[in-house]
């Protein structure tokens, strides 16, 4: 198997509230963006390994 792409081993970005600076809804929006990016990355990694599996056969 090829090496795992770098992005596949990254952790999801953490979103911490900025107390006194930011409204709670804005913290939630930043978290939603971080979660969406993590989901996209997971999808790319999954697609990569499905493609590798299909090319070399599942044995």
C-alpha positions in Angstrom: 0.0 0.0 0.0 1.2 3.5 -0.7 1.9 5.9 2.2 -1.1 7.6 3.8 -1.5 11.1 2.4 -0.4 13.8 4.8 -3.9 15.3 5.1 -5.4 11.9 6.2 -3.5 12.0 9.5 -4.4 15.6 10.4 -6.8 16.1 13.4 -9.9 18.3 13.1 -9.2 21.9 14.0 -10.4 22.9 17.4 -12.7 25.9 17.8 -12.5 27.7 21.1 -14.9 30.5 22.1 -13.5 34.0 22.2 -15.2 35.1 25.5 -16.2 38.7 25.5 -15.2 39.2 21.9 -17.4 36.9 19.9 -21.1 35.9 20.1 -21.8 32.2 20.8 -23.4 31.9 17.3 -20.2 32.9 15.7 -18.3 30.2 17.6 -20.9 27.7 16.4 -20.4 28.9 12.8 -16.6 28.5 13.0 -17.1 25.0 14.4 -19.4 24.1 11.5 -16.7 25.3 9.0 -14.0 23.3 10.8 -16.3 20.2 10.8 -17.1 20.6 7.1 -13.5 20.8 6.2 -12.7 17.7 8.3 -15.5 15.8 6.6 -14.2 16.8 3.1 -10.7 15.7 4.1 -12.1 12.3 5.3 -14.0 11.9 2.0 -10.8 12.6 0.0 -8.8 10.1 2.0 -11.6 7.5 1.7 -11.8 8.0 -2.0 -8.0 7.6 -2.4 -7.9 4.3 -0.6 -11.0 3.0 -2.4 -9.3 3.8 -5.7 -6.1 2.1 -4.6 -8.0 -1.0 -3.5 -9.9 -1.1 -6.8 -6.7 -0.7 -8.9 -4.7 -3.4 -7.0 -7.6 -5.7 -6.1 -8.9 -6.7 -2.7 -7.2 -9.8 -1.6 
